Amino acid sequence: MRFTVSGDLPQPDICHCSMCRKQSGHCFASTDIPRISLSISGEDSLSWYRSSEKVRRGFCSTCGSTLFWDPPARDWIAVAMGAFDGPTRTSVKMHIHVGEKGDYYEIVDHSPQHW
């Protein structure tokens, strides 16, 4: 499976909520892309897990890579920053759900933090 995003990547959020940490193994960095800007090929390798009533998480069923955080009712989809090849030419916008972050690390950059 492959995907492309048209246009520049918006600045990513880094989520520290317990669900993202459990799903990804640590905090989860993703950028919110307008759905019309995302093109996916080889969707037969894309699997979805409904993690709540409002959100599903997409992953590659071939390699297991985390790819998407998708709130279907919205006009955007979050794409995992680690899924991009090459330079992204962006930087962290903010940290979210920092009140749930793990006790084993500190947030040391100067990006805004939201509880």
N, C-alpha and C positions, 0 to 999 in steps of 0.2 A: 504494500500500500504506500502511496505517496500523496502528498498534498502540496499545494502552492497557495500563497497569499499574494494578492495583487496590492500594490501600494506599499507605503512605509508601514513598519510595525509600530503600533502605539506602545507607549511605555508600559512595562509589565507591573503587575501587583505581585507581591509575595505573600501568600496566605499561610498563616501559622495555626489554623484551626485544627482540632484533633482529627477530623475526618480526612483532611488533606494530608496531614502528617502520616496517618496510618496507611493511606492509599499510596503515597509516594515514597515513604520511608524517611521523609524530612519535610521541611516546608515546601510549598508548591508555587513555583514561579510561572505565571501565564500572562498572556496578552489578549485583550478582548478585541476580536476581529468582527467587523460587520459580516454577516452570513454571506452576503453577495460577493465578498472579497475572497472567500475560501473555496478552493476547488480541490476535490478529492478524487483520486483514481485508485482502482483496485479495492473498492469498498467491501469486497467479499472478505477481506482480511481485517475489517474494522468491526469490533464488537463493542457492545454497549452494556453498561451496568447501571441500573437505576439506583442511585445512592440515596435519594429522597423523593418525595412527591413532586418536587420542583426541578430536580437536577438529575442528569445522567452523566456518566463518565465514559469516555471513549478510549479504547486501547487497541493495539495491534494484536490480533489473535495469533499471529505468526511468531513474533518476538516478545510480546508482552509489554511493549513500551506504552507508557502513559502518554496520551495525545491530547485529549479534549476534556473540557468541563463545560457541559452544555445545559443551559436553562432553556428548554424548547419554546417557552412562551416569550422569550426575548428576541430581539433582532440581531443579536451578536452571539458569538461562541468564543470561549476562552481556549487558546492554543498553548500547550506546554512549551515553555522557552527551550527546554532541553531537546525538543524534537526538531529544532531548526538546524540545518547544515550551514556551516560558515558563519561569518559575522552577521549580527542582527542589527547593528547600528542604532541601538537604543540603550536605555538605562532604566534602572528601577524607578518607578513612580512613587510607590508607597508600600508599606507593610500593613497587612490587614489581619484582624483577629489575633493581635499580639497578646491579648489576655490569656489565650490558650496555648501559647508557644511552649515548647519543651523546656525543661529545666537544665538541659545539657548543653545549651548554646546561648550566646548573647547576640543581639542585633547591634552591629557596630558601625553600620554606615549612617549617613545623615539624612536618609529619606524619611518622610513623615511616617508616623506610626499611628494606626487606628485600632482602638480596643474592640 
